[in-house]
């Protein structure tokens, strides 16, 4: 018999816990790999947003499911309107990345290329949405019942309540996504994943991963809109399509003047051409009042804007039921996103996550009576607070140099986690202001 005189380093319970944690890590990696492989199968490369979020696959699934539902599934707004509203929202923060993607998708779903010449070329109904887009993007506390009433007033160019709710959700989704793109550096990163040139079914969508569909579906021959509901958001051929359609629209204009030009064939996989197409999509053409921007809520001069108290109007008690009633199922999808980002594993104190969330809300004038805001200053270092504020309020790489996240120790996945918290907190803040204004309109 051999007797070991040293103490056992690993007890049975510790070993079981280690094995359990290892299984969880492996399953998360497999989940992320599945999502990434399906993205590659669909587009031949991974879009930058999915690459960043892949470190948190549970959240990525809920994000993709929500985005797919808003952009492609049943709803009162036509598909071209949805992508044009996304363009308007991204343009407020001069996010060329999202403006280019949605411009390409706008053309794919049958949008009029002339609308891409600028906001003034769009229908009056979309132009009327510009003011609430501007307010929600920069100073959401200004959102008032009068804005809702102006859009819903009787007339040829009025909005229905269901259409307006979907538009508001789209605006808030894209505004907050601009923050994530800015914080993760996706817009400034011009490197692209090499494309896979062997064939894949054109109807196969990354969003199938979020919806649990694992089989590759053959190409469909049904109506264009049905097929496009299963398409994903980003592809280099979309950018090529964007440029091709713009050339075609210019040719048509010249033909009407008697000067017929022949359209040129574009190579979609050319990286230089992709970058040129992205550069040609100038966000400023979709922006009015470019000087309107975020102002410090705490230092505002208008005394009649009161602090938004969550105890009076909250997502759980008010916003969720209203949005779910007017835009079926979207409340459940949004709530799943909020719950997923709150439940993501975080190596630091759970109090830190709540401090980040509440700090973003306080920046936008939303306060919790049961929270000690001294915790924000205690838990959030000054560098981290500057970073959060830049991502939440000034996500414009052309105007705001992003301060580095000097928070140690921090891994890449932890920085993504911070960006996700900022994005979702901002999304909920905008929705609270917009839905409260809609509620005030309905009960007036």
N, C-alpha and C positions, 0 to 999 in steps of 0.2 A: 504494500500500500504506500502510495506517495502522498505525503501531506504537504499541502502548500501553505507556507507560513505567511504569505502576503495576503492582504485584504483583497476581496473581490472588487474589481473596479466597476463591474456592470451587474447589477441585480436583475432578477427576472422581470420585474415591473419596468425597469429602465429599458431593458432590451425590447420588450413588447412595445413600449412607447416609441422607441427608435424605429422599429419595423413599421409601425403604424404611420409615423411621420414620413418615412421613406416611401411607403405606398401612396400616400397623399401627394407627395412631390411628383412621383412618377405619373400618377393619373392626371395631375395638372399639366405636366409636360406633354403627355399624350393628347390631352384635350387641345392645348395650344397648337400642337403639331397638326392635328386634324383640321382645325380652322385654317391654318396657314396653307396646308396642302390643297384644301378646297379653293382657297383664294388663287393659288397658282394654277389649279385646274381650270378655273373660270377665266382668268385674265392673262395668264402667262407670267404674272409678277404680282407682288404684294403691294397694295397701296400703303402709303406711309402711316396713315392713322392706324390701320390694322396691325402693322408691324409694331407700333408703339404699345398698343393695347394688348397685344398677344401675351405679354407677361402676366396679364390678369384675365385668363380665358373665361372665367365665369362671368365677369363683367362684360367682356367683349361679346359674348353671346346675347346678353340682354340689350346691349347697345345696337348690335346689328339687327336684332329683331325689331326694335323700336324704329330705327331709321328706315328699314325696309317697309314697315307698315305705313309710316308717314308719307314716304315718297311714291310707293307703288301699289299699295293695297287699296281696298275700297274706301272711298271718302267723297265728300261733295265736290272737291276741287278737281278739275282736269289735270292730267299729268303735266302738260307744259306749264300751267300756272304754278304748280308745286315747285318745279325747278327754277322758274323765274323768281319766285318769292325767295328761294334759297340764295339765288344770285344777289338779290337786293340786300338780304341780311348779311351775307359775307362781304359785300362791297362796303358796308358801313365801317368795317375794320380793315378795308383794303387787303383782304385775304385773297391774293391771286390764285392760290392753290384751289380753294373751294369755288371761287368764281369760275375758273377754267373748267373744273370738273362738272359743275352744274350747267355751264353753258353747253358743254358737249352733250350732256344728257338731255338738256332742253331740246336740242336738235334731233336727238335720237327718238324722242317721243312725239315728234311731229310739230315742234314749235316753229313759229315764223322767224326765219333768220333776221328779218328786218328789226325785230324787237331788240336784238343784241346790239343795235347801233347806239342804244342809250335808253334811259328811262322814259324820255319824252316820246319815244317810238312805240312804247307799250300801250295797251288799252288803258282807258281812263280809270277803270276799276283798280288796276294794279298801281297806277300812279297815286290814287287816293290812299293806298296803303302805306305810302312813303312816310307820312308823319308819324304814325304809330311805330313803324320800323325804326325810325330815328330815335324816338323817345325810349323805346324798350332797350335799344342797343346801348344807350349812353346814360340816360337819367330815367330809369323806369318808374321812379316815384312820381313823375309828372303824369303818368297814365291816369286818365280821368274818364268818368262816365260820358262826358261830352264827346270824347274821341270815338267811343263805341257808338254813340247815337249818330254821329256824323256819317259813319260808315254804313249804318243800318237804315238810314232814312229812306223813305220811299222814293223811287226813281229808277230810271233805266240802268244806271251804273251802281246801284246799291248792292250791298253784300247781304247774304242771309246769315243768320246767327251761326248755323252749323259751318258755313264756309269760313266765317271770321274766326271761329275757334280753331279750325284746322290751320288757318293762316298764322294765327298767333303761336300755336305750338311749333310750327315750322320756323318762324322767326326766332323764337327762344332757343330752339334746338341748334340752329345754325350760328346764332350769336355765341352761344356757349362753346360750340365746336371750334369756332375761331380762337377762343382762348386756349383750347387744348392744342390746336395746330401751332399757335404761337409759342406756347410754353415748351412743347416738345421739339421745337425747331424743325418741324416737318416742312414748313414753307420755305425756309432758307436752305434746306438740304436739297441740292439739285441732283444728287446722285440717284440713279434709278436701278432697281434690281433687273438684271438681264432677263429678257423675255424668253419664254419657252416656245419654240416655233412648231413643235409637233402638235397635231390637231387635238382640240378638245371640243366637246359639244357646246355650241354657242348658247344654248338655253340654260346652261348650268350656272348656278348662282351661289356666291359665298353665303348669302343669307339662308340657303338651305341648311347650312351647318347650324345656324341658330334655330331653325325650325325643325331640326331632327331628320331631314331628308338626306339619306346617304347614297341613294342610287343615282347614277348619272342618267338624266333624262334626255331623250333624243330631241333634235330640233323640231319645233312645232311650226305648223303652217297656218295657224289661226290668225285672228286680227292682230295688228301691230301692238295695240295696247296690252293685250293679254300676254304676248311674248315679252314685252318690255317690263312687265311687273316682276319678272323673274331675273331681270338683269341686275348686275351690280353697279356700283357708283363710279368706279375708276378704271380706265383702260387707256393705253396709248392710242388705240384706234379711235377712241372717242375724241381725243384731242385732234387727231387727223381729220375726223369727221367734222369737227367744229370748223377747222380752217377751210375744208372743202366746201362746206355749206355757206360760209361767209363769202368765198370766192364766187359761188354760184349766184348768191343774192346780188353781188356787185355786177356780175355779168348780165343778170336779168334787168337791172336798172339801166345799164348801158344799151341793152338791146331795145328797150322801150324808146331810147333816144336815137335809135338807128345805127348804133355802133355795136355790132355783134362781135363778141369775143369768145374764143374757145376755152373751156375750162381745162385745167391741167390736172394730171393724175398725181396723187400725193402718196408718198411712201410712209405708212403709219408708224413703222418701227424705227424710223430715223430719230435718234435722240435729239439732234440739233433742231430738227423741224418741230419736235414736240415742245422744246423750250421756246422756240420762236412763236408757236401758236399760243403758248401760255402767256408769253410777254404781250402778244397782240390783244389779249383780253384785258383791257384796262378797267379796273374796278371803278374808277372815278366817273365813268360815263353813266353809272347807275346811282350816283350819289347827288343829292341836293343838300344845300347848307352844310358844306364840308367842315365849317368851323365849329359846328355843334358837337360837343364832346362831353366826356365825363367831368363832373364837378364834385368837389368834396361835399357829401351830404351834410356832414357835421358843421361845415362852414358856410352853408348856403345862406343867402340874405332873405329869402322868402320865408317868413315865419309861419305862413298858413299851411306848409307841408309838414304834417305831423309824422312822428316816428311810427312805422308800421309794426304793430304789436302782434306777434304770432298768436297770443291768447285770444285775440279778437277775430283773426282770420288765418287759418292754418291750412296746409296741404291735406293733412289727414282728415280734418273735420269739415272742410269746405271745398277746397280746390279739387280734390280727387273726385268727389261725387259730381260736381258740376261738369268738369271736363269729360268725365266718363259718360254722362247723360247726353251731352251735346255732340260728342265725337266718340262713338262706340269703341270700347276696349282700350282706347289710348291711355286712360287713367291707370289701368292695370299694368300696361307696359312701362309707363313712366315710373310708377310706384316700384316696379321690380328693379329698375335702374337705381333708384334712390336707395333701396334696401341692399342691393348688391354692393354698391360702393361703400355703404356703411359696414358691411360684413366682411370686406376684404381683409385678409390677415395683414397686420401692421406690426412690425417689430418693436415699435415704440409704444408709449402709453396710449390707451384708448382715449384718454382725455385730450391728447394732442389732436386726434382726428376731429373731435367735437370743437376744439378751439379753432381749427382751420375753417370748418364749416360755418361756425358762428361769426368768425371774423369776416368772411366773405359777405355774409348776410348783413353784418353791421355796416360794411362799406356801402351797401345799397339801402341803408336806412331801416333794416329789419332787426328787431330786438326781441329777446326772450326774457321775460320777467323773472324766470326761475334760474337764470344763469349768472354766475359771477364773472363779469368781464375782466376782472383782474387776472383771471386765468389766462386770458389771451396774451397779456404782456409777460406773464410768468413763463408760459410754455413756448411761445413763439419768439425766436430770436429776431433781432431787427432785420438781418439779411433775409430771413425767410418771409417776414411780413412784407418787405419791399418786393420780393419776388411774387408773392401771392397777389399783391395789389396790381402789379404790372400785368400779370396774366389775366386777372379778372376784369380790369378796367381799361387797360391800354394795350390790347392785343394787336398792335399795328407795328410791324417790324420796320416800316418806313419812317415812323415817328418816334418809337420808343426803343432804345437800345436795351435789350433784356439783360438785367443784372443776373450774374451767375447765382445758382442756388448754393450758397456757401454754408450748407448745413451738414455737419459731419457727425457721425459717419453716415453716408447716404449711398445707396446702390441705385443703379439705373431703374430698377423696378419700383423703388421707393419714390424716386422723382416722378415717375409715371403715376404712381398712386396719388401724390400730392396734386398733380395736374388734373387727375380724374375728380378728386374732391372739389377742387376749385370749379371745374366745369359743371358738375352736377349741382353744386350750391348756387352757382350763378343761374343755371337753368331754372331751378326751383324759385329763386327770387323773382325772375322775370315773369314766370307763370303766376306767382302769387299776386303781383301787381295787376297783371292783365285780367286774371280771373276775378279779382275783387272788383275791378271796374265793370266787368260784364255782369257780375252779381248786382251791383248798384243800379245798373241800367235796367235789369230785369224786374227789380222790386220797386223801381221809381213809379 
